[in-house]
Amino acid sequence: MDTNYFKIAVLPGDGVGPEVTDESVKILKTIGSLFNYNFDFKYGIIGAEAIFQTGNPLPEDTLELCKHSDAVLFGAIGDPSFDNNPDAKVRPEQGLLRLRKELGLFANIRPLKTYSSLVSKSPLKKEIIEGTDIQIYRELISGIYFGEKYTEEDGSYAYDVCRYSREDIVQIAHLAFQDAQKRRKKVTLIDKANVLDTSRLWRKVCKEIAKEYPDVALDFMFVDNAAMQLILNPKQFDVILTENMFGDIISDEASVIGGSIGLLPSASIGDSNALFEPIHGSYPQAKGKGIANPIASILSAAMMLDHLRLEDAARKLRESVEHAIENKYVTADLNSEQSYSTSEVGDFIVDYIKYSEKTYYNFENVRIGKSTIV
């Protein structure tokens, strides 16, 4: 068995998904050459593109490809033709939800880290956000998104059932506590235990699990207060653990802290499968314009390298991304005065991976807003 060979399923998806994913693949090929890894990229369709071609948001061929890969690199999903049609019976998002369920991807991990050169881009004050470093663990395949759903034929009422079992909570809670042990040793469970039975079950199970990690502090916060505290004092959080819907909302709220949702990667982890994707949507207004920020996708690729236990490669990739950010070699969402295209940002990162400080980019010119190459 070749321990340097990895089969990667690539699902570019919709909107800007193909553009940002192209940059991640380009960078991973460079990483492979530098570290002598063979990444075998196999492509599949999903979402709106799959519906247009097959009528199915997750074709069986795509599902089988993902099941037999070492990791899945995912772009984005969604299309306005479905978003603006409330009567659509088949939707792109159904493909991703089914993929998560079929692969058993029970834990969604979203890191949030601020960069000193970008704190001015955040709507929050520098002194509030500088130094923020949070890991959000969101349960991904249970809860209200996967519960029983019903709408009365005459449209007079509807319901969605939120259901959790002890097993659903245990597996992700252990991951959160284990990560906290490597960080600042604090887990905050976000719930609504004053109202919801499911939240009270989360608290009960997490209290039991906490006994196995005596070096980690466990505290609790109602989701409405947590939404406020993320804005008032995000640095108080280390590892956040929460259920599916709360995690969806809280992690998107947290994305504004760093200055752009285009910076934030994610990993969805199961017992035998893993998927890596930027947290942003398909951004259809930017499709084909070369303005989408690829950094979230590229950092998702770094999380994939971590998952494959290629830590040195992941470290090099993150170093290269930070170098691009520090030198303001970024897209317009991060630098409107002198911006670079999606592919130019990818090229800059590729070059740094290859040559580091010996790069042919003239950094003094880059810093003052020129792209002169010497």
N, C-alpha and C positions, 0 to 999 in steps of 0.2 A: 504494500500500500504506500502510495506517494504522500508523505505528510506535508509536502509543499504544494499539493494540488487541491484546489477548492472550486466546487461547482456553484456558481452564483446565478440565481434566477433574477432577471432584471424585468421589472414591470413598470415601464415609464408612465403609463396611465394617461391622464387627460391634461388639458391646459398647458401650463408651463412645465408639467412633470417631465416630458421628454427632454426639454432643454437643460434643466438642472441635473437630471440623471445622467445625461451625456457627459457633463463635467465630472461627475463622480466616477464614472467608468473610465474616463480619460486619465484621471488622477490615480485610480487604482491600478491601471495598467503600468503607470510610471512606478508606483510603489512595488508592483510585482517584479519589474525589471531590476530595481535597486536592491531588493531583498531576496531575489531569486524565488518568488512565489508564482505559481501558475494559476491565475484566476480564469476559469472557463465560464464566460458569460453566455447564458441562454435566455432569450427574450420571450415574453408572453404578453398577452393583451388582457386588460381588465377595465372595468368602469364603463364610461360612455363609449369609448372607442370599441370596446368588446360588444356593447349593445348594438352599435351601428353595424358591426361586421357579422355578428352571430345572433343577436337578440338576447344574449345571456351576459350579465355583468361579470360573471366569473366562469368562463368556459372550462370544461373538464380538463382540457389539455394544459391550461394554465395552472390549475390546481395540482395536477400530477407533477408538473415541472417543479412547483414549489415544494411539494412533499419530498421530492428526491434531490433536493439541493442542500448545500451546506448552510446557505443563508439566502434571504430574499432582499433585494435592493428595490425599493418602491418609490415612485415619483409622487403623483398627486391624483386625486379623483374628484370628478364633478364636472357638470356642464350646464350652462344656462338654459338650454332647451328642456332640461328636466327640472331645474330649480324653479322655473317660472310656470311649471305645469303641475298643479296640485293633484290632478287626476291621473298622473302617470303611474301605472301599476308596477313597472320595472324601473329601478333607479340605479345610477352608478354606485352609490354608497352601499347598496346591498351586496355588491361584489366584495368590497373590503370587509364588511361585517362577516360575511360567510367565510372568507379566507381566514380571518382571525379565529373563528370558531373551529373550522376544519383543521387548522394547524395547532389548535390548542394554545394560542398565544394569550396566556392569562395575565401577563404583567406588561404594562406599558411604562417605560422609564423615560422621563423627560428631564434632562439636565438644564439648569438655568444658571448661566455665569455671566457676569458683567465684564466688559473690557474697558480699561481705563480710557482708551482713546475714543470710546463711543458713548461715554456716560452723558455727554451733552445731547445726544440724540433721543434720550429717554424723556418722556413728559414729566418724570419725577425729578426731584432735586438730587444733585450729585451726592450730597452728604447722606441722603436716605439710601441710595442704591449702591454706591461704590463698595465693592467687596462682597456683594451678594453671590452666594454659591449654594444652590438648592438642587436636590434630586427629588423629583416627583414620581411616586409609584402609584399608578392608576390601575385598578382591576379592570380587565378589558373584555371579558366574554360572559359576564353575568349582569345582574341588575336590571334596571328598567329598560335598557336598550334591547335586551334579549328576552324579556318577559312576555307573557301573553298579551296580545293587543286586540282590541275590538272597537269597531265603530258601528253604531246603529244605522241601518239602511237609510233612514230618513234624516240622518245627520244630527239627531237630537242629543246624542251623548256618545262619549267614547271613553275608553280606559286603557291604561298601560300598567302592567303588574311589575313591581320591583321585588325580585326574589333573590335571596342569598342563602347558601349553605355554609356550614362550618368549613368544609373542604375548600370552597371558593376563596375563603379568607385566609386560611392557614398558609397556602402555598405562596401567596404574594407577600404576606406579612413576614415570613422567614427571609425572603429576599431583601425586604426593606431593612430589617434589623441587621442582617449580615453586611449590607452596604454601609449602614450607620457605624458599624464597628470599625470600618476603614476610614471613616470621615471624622465628624465631630461628636459622634456618639449620642445622637438625639433623634428620636422619631416622633413626629406629630401626626396623630390620627385626626383627620378632618371628617366630620360626620354631622348628623342632625339628631343626636340621641335623645334630645328632649321631646321629639315628635315621632320619630320613626322606629319601628321594631327592628328593621334591618340594621339600622345604625347601632342600636343597643346590642345586637348580636356581634357586630364588628368590635365594639368596645370589650365585650366579655371575652371574645377569642383573643384579641390582642393583649389583654391583660395577662392571660394565661401564657401566651408565647413570650411575653416580656420577661418572665421568670427564667427563661433559658438564656437570656442575654443580660446578665446583671450589670454589665458595664455600659449598657445603653439606657438612657432616660427616655421614658414614654410619657408624653402629655397629650391632651385632647383639646380640640377646638371645634366649635360649631361652624358650619360652612359659611354662614353669613358673616360671622366675626372674622373668619379666616380670609374672606374676600377683602375685608377692610384692612386687616393686619398686613396682607401682602403689599398694600400700597403705603401704609404708615411706617412699617418697619420690616422689610423683607429679610434683613440680615438675621432676624431671630430664628429663621427656619434652617434646618439642616436637611433631614429627609422627611418629606411629606408622604403619608400613606392615606389612600382614600378609595372610595368605590367609583364605579364607572362614570356616572353622570357628573358627580361632583368633580372628579378628576378631569373630565373633558372641559368643564367650565373654568376651573381654577388654573389649569395649565395654560389655557388661552389667555386668561387675565394676566398671568405671570409673564407672558411673552412680551408685553409692552415694557417691562422693566429694563430689558437689555437694549432697547432702542429700535428693534425690528424683529418681527416674527420670522423674517428670512434668515435669522441666525440660529434658530432652535431645532436641534435634531431630536430623534426619538428612536427607541428600540422597543420592539414587542417580542417578548420572550416566552417560550413554552418549554416543555420537557425535552423535546427533540427538534424543535424548529425555532427560527428567529427571523424577524422581519425588521428592516431599518428604513426609516422614512423621515423627511422633514415634516414638521407639524403644520406647516402652512397648507392652504388649500390649493386648488388648481389655478387660481388667479387668471381666469380666461381673458380678462381685458389686456393682459400683457402677452398673451400667446403669440409667439413668432416675432416679437419685437426685440429680443435680446436684452431685456432689462431686468429679468427675474434674478433675484439674489440666489446664487448656487450654494452659499456657505452652509445653510442648514442641511442640504443634501450631502455635502462633502463631509460635514461633521457626523452625519448619520453613517457614512462609510467608515469613519474612524471608530464609531461604536461597533460596527460590524467587525472591524479588525480586532478590537478588544475581545469580542465574543469568540472569534476564531483563535484566540490566544496568541495573536501576533502583536504583542504589546509594543515592541520597538517600532514597528511600522505605524501603529496608531499614534504613538508619541511624535514621530516625525511628521505625520500628517497634520496633527493639531498645531505643532510648532509652525508649520508652513502657513496654516490658516491665520494664526495669530500674527505672523509676519506680514501677511497681506493686509490685515486689519490695521496694524500699527502704522503701516506705510500708506494707509488710506487708498489702497488699490482695491476699491469696492464699487458696488453698483450704486445707482442713484438714490436708493432708499437710505443709504448710509452717508453719501457724500454727493449732494445735488450740484455742488459747484464744479467739481471735476470728477465725473463718474466714468466707469468702464463697463463694457458689456458683460453679459453672462459668460461668454467664452473667453474674453480677455482676462477676467478674474481667474478662471480655471487655468489658463495658460501661465499666468503669473505664479500660481501655486505649484504647477508642474515644474516650472523652471527652478523654483526655490528647492523643491524636493531633489532635483537632479544636481544642482550646483551650490546650494546654500549661499554663503556670502560671496562665492565666486560667480554668482549669476551675472548675466550680461545686461540686466536691467540697471540703469544708472539711478540709484536710490535717491540721490540728492535731487535729481529732476523729478522723480516720482513724488517726493515729499512736497515739492512746490507746485505740483499739478501738471507736470509734463510727463510724457511717456517716452522720452528720448532713450534710445538703445545705443550703447557704446561698445 
